Amino acid sequence: MSTRHGPLGRHRTIHARVVDWLGHRIVSGELASGAQLPNEAELAAQLNVSRGGVREAVKALAAKGLVEARPRLGTRVLPREEWNLMDREVIDWYGRIADQEFLADLLELRLMVEPGAARLAAERASAEQIAALERAYAGMADHAAELPEAADAFVEADLAFHLTLLRSSGNELVEQLGRLLEASLHHGLEASSHAPGGVAATLPLHHSVLSAVRAGRPVAAYRAMKKLIEMTADAVARMTPDSGAALRNEESECPL
């Protein structure tokens, strides 16, 4: 006997699926600022979930600043300046859009943080952390020869490299920032790996960062990471709208 799952699919809990389904549509602009959400009963029927599941999802979205629910007035989408943009799910939803403005903001943030983290890593990284950086780089190099088929594996190795570097800084706040931005960092690396010439241009610079950290050369590590991010930004800037659209999550195609 088949089970009807509605437009939410099978993955994750009901509550998480409803939050994700609505949140992504708000962040993408499909549900624009000021838009009124269908009422609880309508959403429950449309998504094939309980009214309680919808109610809890709306509470979660309200806690993130995306919506405001008012008695007898319903639930409306709040403007972007009200959103908690440092919420991990909001970052993930925003990252799925893969537009130039988001990627530019992300790269600006990385340019502020990662060169300094590389410099600290060259001074503080443990032998275990350097070994982890080496493994991540080796994974990138291996999968680069198998692109585009190995694109997902390449991005995972690239992500491991950057997160390990942030941990290697020895600064707990920098490490926490890496954890917070993991989802958006993943989207940014995915976009840059699809950019024309992106991998060929940046892979040697990853090796330069690794070599500088391994040799304990903080200034060289800073400069290599700065150049890496600047080159990544240039590669992403050359992306066409069609290449960016290809990165969007297929779930956005589900009708509300």
C-alpha positions as CSV (number, residue, x, y, z in Angstrom):
1,M,0.0,0.0,0.0
2,S,1.5,3.4,-1.0
3,T,1.7,6.3,1.5
4,R,0.9,9.8,0.4
5,H,3.6,12.2,1.5
6,G,2.4,15.4,-0.1
7,P,4.8,18.0,-1.6
8,L,7.2,17.8,1.4
9,G,8.8,14.5,0.4
10,R,10.0,11.8,2.8
11,H,13.1,13.3,4.4
12,R,13.4,14.5,8.1
13,T,10.6,15.0,10.6
14,I,7.2,16.5,9.7
15,H,8.0,19.7,11.7
16,A,11.4,20.1,10.0
17,R,10.0,19.5,6.6
18,V,7.3,22.2,7.0
19,V,9.8,24.7,8.4
20,D,12.1,24.0,5.5
21,W,9.4,24.1,2.9
22,L,8.0,27.4,4.0
23,G,11.3,29.0,5.1
24,H,13.0,28.4,1.7
25,R,10.0,30.0,-0.1
26,I,10.2,33.0,2.1
27,V,13.9,33.5,1.7
28,S,13.7,32.9,-2.1
29,G,11.1,35.6,-2.4
30,E,8.4,33.2,-3.6
31,L,6.5,34.4,-0.5
32,A,7.3,38.1,-0.5
33,S,7.6,40.5,2.3
34,G,4.1,41.4,3.6
35,A,2.5,38.3,2.0
36,Q,-0.1,36.5,3.9
37,L,0.4,32.8,4.5
38,P,-2.6,30.5,3.9
39,N,-4.4,29.7,7.1
40,E,-3.5,26.8,9.3
41,A,-6.2,24.5,8.0
42,E,-5.4,25.3,4.3
43,L,-1.6,24.7,4.8
44,A,-2.3,21.5,6.7
45,A,-4.5,20.1,3.9
46,Q,-2.1,21.3,1.2
47,L,1.0,19.8,2.8
48,N,-0.8,16.7,4.1
49,V,0.3,17.3,7.7
50,S,-1.5,18.0,10.9
51,R,-2.6,21.5,11.9
52,G,-0.4,21.1,15.0
53,G,2.6,20.5,12.7
54,V,1.9,23.7,10.8
55,R,1.4,25.6,14.0
56,E,4.8,24.6,15.4
57,A,6.5,25.3,12.1
58,V,5.1,28.8,12.1
59,K,6.3,29.4,15.6
60,A,9.8,28.3,14.5
61,L,9.8,30.7,11.6
62,A,8.6,33.5,13.9
63,A,11.5,32.8,16.2
64,K,13.8,33.3,13.2
65,G,12.2,36.6,12.4
66,L,10.7,35.5,9.1
67,V,7.0,35.7,9.9
68,E,4.7,37.3,12.4
69,A,1.6,35.5,13.5
70,R,-1.2,37.6,15.0
71,P,-4.6,36.4,16.4
72,R,-7.4,36.9,13.9
73,L,-5.1,38.6,11.5
74,G,-3.2,35.5,10.3
75,T,0.5,35.1,9.6
76,R,2.4,37.5,7.3
77,V,6.0,37.4,6.0
78,L,8.2,40.0,7.6
79,P,10.8,42.2,5.6
80,R,14.3,40.8,5.3
81,E,15.7,43.3,7.8
82,E,13.7,41.5,10.5
83,W,15.3,38.1,9.7
84,N,17.9,36.5,11.9
85,L,20.5,36.2,9.1
86,M,22.9,34.4,11.4
87,D,20.4,31.5,12.0
88,R,21.9,28.4,10.4
89,E,18.6,27.4,8.6
90,V,18.2,30.9,7.2
91,I,21.8,30.9,6.0
92,D,21.1,27.5,4.3
93,W,17.9,28.7,2.6
94,Y,19.5,31.9,1.5
95,G,22.5,29.9,0.2
96,R,20.2,27.7,-2.0
97,I,19.3,30.8,-4.1
98,A,22.9,30.9,-5.2
99,D,22.6,34.5,-6.5
100,Q,25.5,36.9,-7.0
101,E,24.6,39.2,-4.2
102,F,24.6,36.4,-1.6
103,L,27.8,34.9,-2.8
104,A,29.5,38.4,-2.9
105,D,28.4,39.0,0.7
106,L,29.8,35.6,1.7
107,L,33.1,36.2,0.0
108,E,33.4,39.5,1.7
109,L,32.9,37.9,5.1
110,R,35.4,35.1,4.2
111,L,38.0,37.8,3.1
112,M,37.6,39.4,6.5
113,V,38.0,36.1,8.5
114,E,39.9,33.4,6.6
115,P,43.3,35.1,5.8
116,G,43.6,36.0,9.5
117,A,42.7,32.4,10.4
118,A,45.3,31.1,8.1
119,R,47.9,33.3,9.7
120,L,47.0,32.0,13.1
121,A,46.9,28.5,11.9
122,A,50.5,28.8,10.7
123,E,51.4,29.8,14.2
124,R,49.2,27.4,16.2
125,A,48.1,24.3,14.1
126,S,48.8,21.0,15.7
127,A,50.3,18.0,13.9
128,E,46.8,16.4,13.8
129,Q,45.3,19.5,12.3
130,I,48.0,19.8,9.6
131,A,47.4,16.1,8.8
132,A,43.7,16.8,8.4
133,L,44.5,19.8,6.1
134,E,46.7,17.5,4.1
135,R,44.0,14.8,3.8
136,A,41.4,17.5,2.7
137,Y,43.7,18.9,0.1
138,A,44.6,15.4,-1.2
139,G,40.8,14.7,-1.5
140,M,40.4,17.9,-3.5
141,A,43.3,17.0,-5.8
142,D,42.0,13.5,-6.4
143,H,38.4,14.6,-7.2
144,A,39.5,17.6,-9.3
145,A,40.7,15.0,-11.9
146,E,37.2,13.5,-12.0
147,L,35.1,16.6,-12.4
148,P,32.3,17.1,-13.2
149,E,31.2,13.6,-12.0
150,A,33.0,14.0,-8.7
151,A,31.7,17.6,-8.0
152,D,30.0,16.7,-4.8
153,A,33.0,14.9,-3.4
154,F,35.3,17.8,-4.4
155,V,33.1,20.3,-2.6
156,E,33.0,18.2,0.5
157,A,36.8,18.0,0.5
158,D,37.1,21.7,-0.1
159,L,34.7,22.4,2.8
160,A,36.7,20.1,5.1
161,F,39.9,22.1,4.1
162,H,38.3,25.5,5.1
163,L,36.6,24.3,8.3
164,T,39.8,22.6,9.4
165,L,41.8,25.8,8.7
166,L,39.3,27.8,10.9
167,R,39.7,25.2,13.7
168,S,43.4,25.4,13.3
169,S,43.4,29.1,14.2
170,G,43.1,28.1,17.8
171,N,40.4,30.8,18.3
172,E,37.2,29.4,19.6
173,L,35.1,32.3,18.2
174,V,36.5,31.8,14.7
175,E,35.8,28.1,15.0
176,Q,32.2,28.8,16.0
177,L,31.8,31.2,13.1
178,G,32.9,28.3,10.8
179,R,30.3,26.0,12.3
180,L,27.6,28.7,11.9
181,L,28.5,29.5,8.3
182,E,29.1,25.8,7.3
183,A,25.9,25.7,5.2
184,S,26.6,29.0,3.4
185,L,30.2,28.1,2.9
186,H,29.2,24.9,1.3
187,H,26.9,26.8,-1.1
188,G,29.7,29.2,-1.9
189,L,32.3,26.5,-2.6
190,E,29.7,24.7,-4.7
191,A,29.2,27.8,-6.8
192,S,32.9,28.5,-7.2
193,S,33.6,24.8,-8.2
194,H,31.0,25.3,-11.0
195,A,32.5,28.6,-12.2
196,P,34.5,28.4,-15.4
197,G,38.2,27.7,-14.5
198,G,37.4,28.0,-10.8
199,V,39.0,24.7,-9.7
200,A,42.1,25.0,-12.0
201,A,42.8,28.5,-10.6
202,T,42.2,27.9,-6.9
203,L,43.6,24.4,-6.4
204,P,47.3,25.5,-6.5
205,L,46.4,28.3,-4.0
206,H,45.0,25.7,-1.6
207,H,48.3,24.0,-1.8
208,S,50.1,27.3,-1.1
209,V,48.0,27.8,2.0
210,L,48.7,24.2,3.2
211,S,52.4,24.6,2.5
212,A,52.6,27.9,4.4
213,V,50.7,26.6,7.4
214,R,52.8,23.4,7.5
215,A,56.0,25.5,7.3
216,G,54.9,27.8,10.0
217,R,54.9,30.9,7.8
218,P,52.0,33.1,8.9
219,V,52.5,36.0,6.5
220,A,52.7,33.6,3.5
221,A,49.6,31.8,4.8
222,Y,47.7,35.1,5.1
223,R,48.7,36.2,1.6
224,A,47.9,32.8,0.0
225,M,44.4,32.7,1.6
226,K,43.7,36.3,0.6
227,K,44.7,35.6,-3.0
228,L,42.6,32.4,-3.0
229,I,39.4,34.1,-1.9
230,E,40.0,37.0,-4.3
231,M,40.5,34.5,-7.2
232,T,37.4,32.6,-6.1
233,A,35.4,35.9,-6.1
234,D,36.6,36.6,-9.6
235,A,35.6,33.1,-10.8
236,V,32.1,33.5,-9.2
237,A,31.7,36.9,-10.7
238,R,32.1,35.4,-14.2
239,M,29.3,32.9,-13.6
240,T,26.3,33.2,-15.9
241,P,22.7,33.4,-14.5
242,D,22.1,29.9,-15.9
243,S,25.1,28.4,-14.1
244,G,23.9,29.9,-10.9
245,A,20.3,28.7,-11.4
246,A,21.6,25.1,-11.8
247,L,22.7,25.1,-8.2
248,R,19.2,25.9,-6.8
249,N,17.6,23.2,-4.8
250,E,15.0,21.1,-6.7
251,E,12.5,21.5,-3.9
252,S,11.9,25.1,-5.0
253,E,9.9,23.6,-7.9
254,C,7.2,22.3,-5.5
255,P,4.0,24.5,-5.8
256,L,2.7,26.2,-2.6
